[in-house]
Amino acid sequence: MTGIFYGSTTGTTEAVAQDIARHLDIPAADVHNVATASADETDPYDLLLLGSSTWGCGDLQDDWYGFLEALKAKDLSGKTVALFGCGDSGSYPDTFCDAVGLIYEGLQGTGCTFVGSYVPEGYDVTDSLVCSDGRFVGLALDESDASRTDERVAAWCESLKNR
């Protein structure tokens, strides 16, 4: 069973979470806003899709701070995690989608297995926390290139289906 957990301030990441749910046939009841969810709500899910926008100079979306701390304290052995997020490479190229990288770093050592990384093509960014070993650790959506969001979401979801 798959659960989506997202943090969204302006609604952009929420819309992406709903789009991902549509692509993967995930019921609305399995899409959770971390502003009101508890980390224990991740328990029934085998696959966790975790999404955050990046704020300021590489910060997590506000609601993620407490949720991530609680999630880091859990044993996530046997769970698979895929990450997604929104950023703005035009205004913040050095911290583009750093929130995705912060969640990735935060969950190291919890026992989970990460999926959904890919070689970034069509991005001008390669030096932020979302990058690891020449790959993006999760789906990185660029406000500066919003015309490609739909195709990037669809391709990423397809890669999750085929894993």
KELUMTOR-23003 format. One record per residue (C-alpha): x, y, z; residue number from 1. Coordinates in steps of 0.02 Angstrom, whole numbers, padded with zeros to 5 digits, m for minus. Layout:
BEGIN
<node x="X" y="Y" z="Z" i="NUM"/>
...
# end
This chain:
BEGIN
<node x="00000" y="00000" z="00000" i="1"/>
<node x="00062" y="00174" z="m00045" i="2"/>
<node x="00044" y="00333" z="00057" i="3"/>
<node x="00087" y="00509" z="00004" i="4"/>
<node x="00143" y="00633" z="00136" i="5"/>
<node x="00173" y="00813" z="00081" i="6"/>
<node x="00201" y="00986" z="00152" i="7"/>
<node x="00134" y="01134" z="00054" i="8"/>
<node x="00122" y="01319" z="00094" i="9"/>
<node x="00057" y="01393" z="m00069" i="10"/>
<node x="m00031" y="01237" z="m00136" i="11"/>
<node x="00096" y="01192" z="m00270" i="12"/>
<node x="00165" y="01037" z="m00183" i="13"/>
<node x="m00011" y="00986" z="m00134" i="14"/>
<node x="m00063" y="00993" z="m00317" i="15"/>
<node x="00088" y="00888" z="m00365" i="16"/>
<node x="00044" y="00761" z="m00229" i="17"/>
<node x="m00132" y="00748" z="m00299" i="18"/>
<node x="m00065" y="00730" z="m00476" i="19"/>
<node x="00052" y="00590" z="m00420" i="20"/>
<node x="m00095" y="00506" z="m00333" i="21"/>
<node x="m00194" y="00515" z="m00494" i="22"/>
<node x="m00052" y="00440" z="m00597" i="23"/>
<node x="m00027" y="00298" z="m00472" i="24"/>
<node x="m00211" y="00268" z="m00431" i="25"/>
<node x="m00186" y="00312" z="m00247" i="26"/>
<node x="m00350" y="00349" z="m00156" i="27"/>
<node x="m00373" y="00522" z="m00079" i="28"/>
<node x="m00379" y="00442" z="00094" i="29"/>
<node x="m00196" y="00392" z="00070" i="30"/>
<node x="m00137" y="00570" z="00032" i="31"/>
<node x="m00085" y="00660" z="00192" i="32"/>
<node x="m00035" y="00839" z="00231" i="33"/>
<node x="00108" y="00833" z="00358" i="34"/>
<node x="00034" y="00989" z="00439" i="35"/>
<node x="m00102" y="00879" z="00514" i="36"/>
<node x="m00030" y="00702" z="00499" i="37"/>
<node x="00075" y="00610" z="00626" i="38"/>
<node x="00226" y="00504" z="00583" i="39"/>
<node x="00132" y="00353" z="00651" i="40"/>
<node x="00012" y="00370" z="00505" i="41"/>
<node x="00154" y="00304" z="00394" i="42"/>
<node x="00146" y="00134" z="00482" i="43"/>
<node x="00022" y="00044" z="00366" i="44"/>
<node x="00114" y="00092" z="00207" i="45"/>
<node x="00250" y="m00008" z="00118" i="46"/>
<node x="00290" y="00134" z="m00002" i="47"/>
<node x="00302" y="00313" z="00061" i="48"/>
<node x="00302" y="00457" z="m00063" i="49"/>
<node x="00366" y="00609" z="00031" i="50"/>
<node x="00356" y="00784" z="m00041" i="51"/>
<node x="00410" y="00958" z="00011" i="52"/>
<node x="00436" y="01125" z="m00069" i="53"/>
<node x="00599" y="01217" z="m00035" i="54"/>
<node x="00592" y="01386" z="00049" i="55"/>
<node x="00714" y="01529" z="00073" i="56"/>
<node x="00891" y="01473" z="00044" i="57"/>
<node x="00865" y="01285" z="00049" i="58"/>
<node x="00743" y="01263" z="00193" i="59"/>
<node x="00610" y="01130" z="00218" i="60"/>
<node x="00429" y="01181" z="00206" i="61"/>
<node x="00382" y="01232" z="00385" i="62"/>
<node x="00267" y="01085" z="00424" i="63"/>
<node x="00405" y="00960" z="00383" i="64"/>
<node x="00519" y="01002" z="00530" i="65"/>
<node x="00419" y="00914" z="00665" i="66"/>
<node x="00358" y="00777" z="00551" i="67"/>
<node x="00534" y="00735" z="00492" i="68"/>
<node x="00601" y="00730" z="00670" i="69"/>
<node x="00464" y="00606" z="00718" i="70"/>
<node x="00491" y="00504" z="00560" i="71"/>
<node x="00679" y="00496" z="00589" i="72"/>
<node x="00645" y="00418" z="00760" i="73"/>
<node x="00549" y="00273" z="00682" i="74"/>
<node x="00617" y="00108" z="00620" i="75"/>
<node x="00576" y="00114" z="00435" i="76"/>
<node x="00651" y="m00057" z="00395" i="77"/>
<node x="00553" y="m00140" z="00257" i="78"/>
<node x="00483" y="00024" z="00192" i="79"/>
<node x="00523" y="00098" z="00023" i="80"/>
<node x="00532" y="00287" z="00007" i="81"/>
<node x="00522" y="00398" z="m00147" i="82"/>
<node x="00545" y="00586" z="m00133" i="83"/>
<node x="00474" y="00732" z="m00231" i="84"/>
<node x="00480" y="00918" z="m00215" i="85"/>
<node x="00465" y="01090" z="m00291" i="86"/>
<node x="00597" y="01224" z="m00307" i="87"/>
<node x="00650" y="01373" z="m00411" i="88"/>
<node x="00815" y="01354" z="m00503" i="89"/>
<node x="00800" y="01529" z="m00576" i="90"/>
<node x="00804" y="01616" z="m00407" i="91"/>
<node x="00893" y="01484" z="m00303" i="92"/>
<node x="01007" y="01378" z="m00414" i="93"/>
<node x="01125" y="01329" z="m00273" i="94"/>
<node x="00985" y="01269" z="m00159" i="95"/>
<node x="00863" y="01203" z="m00290" i="96"/>
<node x="00750" y="01072" z="m00209" i="97"/>
<node x="00864" y="01060" z="m00058" i="98"/>
<node x="00712" y="01009" z="00046" i="99"/>
<node x="00709" y="00843" z="m00049" i="100"/>
<node x="00892" y="00819" z="m00006" i="101"/>
<node x="00861" y="00865" z="00176" i="102"/>
<node x="00727" y="00731" z="00191" i="103"/>
<node x="00842" y="00607" z="00103" i="104"/>
<node x="00985" y="00646" z="00223" i="105"/>
<node x="00869" y="00645" z="00373" i="106"/>
<node x="00805" y="00470" z="00338" i="107"/>
<node x="00977" y="00393" z="00314" i="108"/>
<node x="01000" y="00256" z="00445" i="109"/>
<node x="00814" y="00227" z="00473" i="110"/>
<node x="00815" y="00064" z="00376" i="111"/>
<node x="00712" y="00122" z="00226" i="112"/>
<node x="00758" y="00091" z="00046" i="113"/>
<node x="00754" y="00239" z="m00074" i="114"/>
<node x="00686" y="00229" z="m00252" i="115"/>
<node x="00643" y="00360" z="m00382" i="116"/>
<node x="00813" y="00436" z="m00414" i="117"/>
<node x="00861" y="00483" z="m00591" i="118"/>
<node x="00993" y="00567" z="m00698" i="119"/>
<node x="00937" y="00748" z="m00717" i="120"/>
<node x="00912" y="00797" z="m00898" i="121"/>
<node x="00850" y="00968" z="m00948" i="122"/>
<node x="00900" y="01050" z="m00783" i="123"/>
<node x="01033" y="01184" z="m00760" i="124"/>
<node x="01063" y="01128" z="m00580" i="125"/>
<node x="01185" y="00996" z="m00523" i="126"/>
<node x="01252" y="01064" z="m00359" i="127"/>
<node x="01118" y="01061" z="m00226" i="128"/>
<node x="01065" y="00938" z="m00091" i="129"/>
<node x="00944" y="00853" z="m00211" i="130"/>
<node x="01099" y="00791" z="m00306" i="131"/>
<node x="01195" y="00637" z="m00254" i="132"/>
<node x="01322" y="00546" z="m00362" i="133"/>
<node x="01262" y="00636" z="m00519" i="134"/>
<node x="01079" y="00591" z="m00489" i="135"/>
<node x="00930" y="00680" z="m00415" i="136"/>
<node x="00876" y="00581" z="m00260" i="137"/>
<node x="00694" y="00614" z="m00303" i="138"/>
<node x="00578" y="00705" z="m00421" i="139"/>
<node x="00632" y="00887" z="m00428" i="140"/>
<node x="00505" y="01005" z="m00506" i="141"/>
<node x="00562" y="01176" z="m00561" i="142"/>
<node x="00450" y="01329" z="m00545" i="143"/>
<node x="00564" y="01412" z="m00674" i="144"/>
<node x="00522" y="01275" z="m00800" i="145"/>
<node x="00341" y="01237" z="m00752" i="146"/>
<node x="00296" y="01190" z="m00931" i="147"/>
<node x="00389" y="01025" z="m00903" i="148"/>
<node x="00306" y="00982" z="m00737" i="149"/>
<node x="00170" y="00869" z="m00809" i="150"/>
<node x="00291" y="00767" z="m00914" i="151"/>
<node x="00415" y="00752" z="m00770" i="152"/>
<node x="00280" y="00693" z="m00649" i="153"/>
<node x="00214" y="00567" z="m00776" i="154"/>
<node x="00387" y="00497" z="m00815" i="155"/>
<node x="00434" y="00484" z="m00631" i="156"/>
<node x="00271" y="00396" z="m00588" i="157"/>
<node x="00299" y="00275" z="m00732" i="158"/>
<node x="00472" y="00237" z="m00664" i="159"/>
<node x="00396" y="00197" z="m00494" i="160"/>
<node x="00270" y="00080" z="m00575" i="161"/>
<node x="00411" y="m00010" z="m00665" i="162"/>
<node x="00530" y="m00028" z="m00518" i="163"/>
# end
